[in-house]
Amino acid sequence: MVVAIMGLGTVAGLLTFAAALILGQSLLSAFALYVVAGVLTSLLVAAGIYFRSS
């Protein structure tokens, strides 16, 4: 389950990273968005699973 959550976070981060680069953001800014999107997605999915199971 943890691997699936982290996988979703990574995919969301990579999509955000690619979109930021396509839209002309700097590499550092795109990487920051990658980290933020990945972490937020992982936290939201984990919270959803937690509240659904309880």
Secondary structure, DSSP 4 states (H G I P E B T S, - for coil): -HHHHHHHHHHHHHHHHHHHHHTT--HHHHHHHHHHHHHHHHHHHHHHHHHHH-
